[in-house]
Amino acid sequence: MSTLSERILGGPAGSYVDRDVDRAFAHDGTGGVLAMEAYRKMGGNPKPARPETVSIIYDHIAPANTSHTASLQKELRAFAAAAGFVLTDVGVASATS
């Protein structure tokens, strides 16, 4: 019997699968910051091919609870704007697409 992940991805556990992603989400905590750092380390194009498929949502630490968190959120806002990602910021209702 296959797992839900295996059925969704179309491959058995431990195998390599290559799938198009309709939408990717990251939250304001570690998700967005770690993804941003990894993207930069990989030499990612500042303007990806389909930036509208990436959404960053501020929902964990909103508003920022420390100056460090505020700095990270500011950096993530600038990164999202430069890349053209969808950003749902603190106190802003999400737009549907």
C-alpha positions in Angstrom: 0.0 0.0 0.0 1.4 3.4 -0.9 1.5 6.5 1.3 -0.4 9.7 0.5 2.8 11.4 -0.5 3.7 8.5 -2.8 0.3 8.8 -4.5 0.5 12.6 -4.8 4.1 12.6 -6.2 3.7 9.5 -8.3 6.7 7.6 -7.1 7.7 5.2 -4.3 9.6 6.3 -1.2 13.3 6.8 -1.8 12.9 7.5 -5.5 13.6 10.7 -7.4 10.5 12.5 -8.8 10.4 15.6 -10.8 7.1 17.5 -10.7 5.9 21.0 -11.6 4.7 22.9 -8.5 1.5 24.9 -8.9 2.2 27.0 -5.8 4.8 27.1 -3.0 4.2 28.7 0.4 6.6 29.8 3.1 5.8 31.5 6.4 7.6 34.4 8.0 9.4 32.2 10.6 12.1 29.9 9.5 10.4 28.9 6.3 10.8 32.2 4.4 14.2 33.1 5.8 15.8 29.6 5.3 14.3 29.4 1.8 15.7 32.9 1.0 19.2 31.9 2.3 19.2 28.6 0.4 17.9 30.4 -2.8 20.8 32.9 -2.6 23.4 30.2 -1.9 22.2 28.2 -5.0 22.7 31.3 -7.1 19.0 31.6 -7.9 17.9 34.1 -10.5 16.8 37.3 -8.8 13.7 37.2 -11.0 12.5 33.6 -11.2 10.5 32.3 -14.2 7.2 32.1 -12.3 7.4 34.3 -9.2 3.6 34.4 -8.9 3.6 30.8 -7.8 5.5 31.6 -4.6 3.6 33.0 -1.6 5.2 34.3 1.6 2.8 34.7 4.4 3.5 36.6 7.7 1.5 34.7 10.2 3.8 33.4 13.0 5.5 36.4 14.4 3.3 39.2 13.5 4.1 41.9 14.3 7.8 41.2 14.9 8.5 40.6 18.6 12.2 41.6 18.6 14.5 43.9 16.6 16.2 40.8 15.1 12.9 39.4 13.9 11.9 42.9 12.5 15.2 42.9 10.6 14.6 39.5 9.1 11.1 40.4 8.1 12.4 43.6 6.4 15.0 41.6 4.5 12.3 39.0 3.5 10.0 41.8 2.3 12.8 43.2 0.1 13.6 39.8 -1.3 10.0 39.0 -2.1 9.6 42.4 -3.8 12.8 41.9 -5.9 11.7 38.4 -6.9 8.1 39.3 -7.6 6.7 36.8 -5.0 3.3 37.2 -3.5 3.6 38.6 0.0 0.8 38.6 2.6 2.1 41.1 5.1 1.1 41.8 8.7 -2.4 43.3 8.9 -3.0 42.9 5.1 -5.8 40.6 3.9 -4.7 38.0 1.5 -5.6 38.6 -2.2 -7.0 35.6 -4.1 -5.5 34.8 -7.4 
